[in-house]
Amino acid sequence: MNKKEIIANIKDQKQNPHLKFQLKTKTENFTIKLFHTLFDAEIPVEKNIDELEQDFERLVDLACWEHKKPCRKLWQNYMHQLPELLCKLNKDAETIFKNDPAANSIEEIYLCYPGFFAVAIYRFAHEFYKAGFPLVPRMMTEYAHRLTGVDIHPGAKIGTSFFIDHATGIVIGETAEIKNEVKIYQGVTLGALYVEKNLKNTKRHPTVEENVTIYANATILGGDTIIGKNSIVGGNVWLTSSIPENSIVTHSPEIKIRKNHE
């Protein structure tokens, strides 16, 4: 093919008219501006709220393909939810500070903890997701995923005082439900037993009841799987069925004594 034929071929294969990568960049900028607006003491809240509204309108122009752009109406309701979101996130930060002996100040949580950042972006995104505006919140949580190694789908339901420690490698699926006062360590997966397209709109991911601790690299799978309240799931545990409240589940390694070599 010559140059003109190559260009024509590429154009023919660009079938999606809505694929505009500036949407991704603008979503990431909107996300970090929202985080700074709520937490940075030097940021003028009123000015930034006005700017965020304008930024959101640009996102709607790029991501809302319905006639007359009904997604524009989401912002006013979302803005009214921001004080409650901030309250939830402050509780998350307080829980981390209360439980982590490595935390020297509450400021350290907001500035340094990737788990807190990932949960904050999830909470921002979840409200848009619930309102039926799915693409932007998915990009918001993927932005946090890229920065922190924590993959939380914006459709998951997560209660208050949530503590992610160390963060890297955590996966929380779309239909997972996590109640209040839950602690999760690095490498934990709350996933589906298997993936098929016809499972859309069904509960595929587990439910974690209140006051549960899940240690590093535990894998919990299945929409019918419930982790009972006040339970402890040890590191490297693999679960595909429910456990009752007050359970302790551990992985027992096989230990062999090595013979001495001369």
Beta strands, then each sheet from edge to edge (+ up, - down):
strand 1: 151-152
strand 2: 157-158
strand 3: 163-165
strand 4: 171-172
strand 5: 177-178
strand 6: 183-185
strand 7: 189-191
strand 8: 207-208
strand 9: 213-214
strand 10: 219-221
strand 11: 226-227
strand 12: 232-233
strand 13: 238-239
strand 14: 248-249
sheet 1: 1+ 4+ 7+ 10+ 13+
sheet 2: 2+ 5+ 8+ 11+
sheet 3: 3+ 6+ 9+ 12+ 14+
end
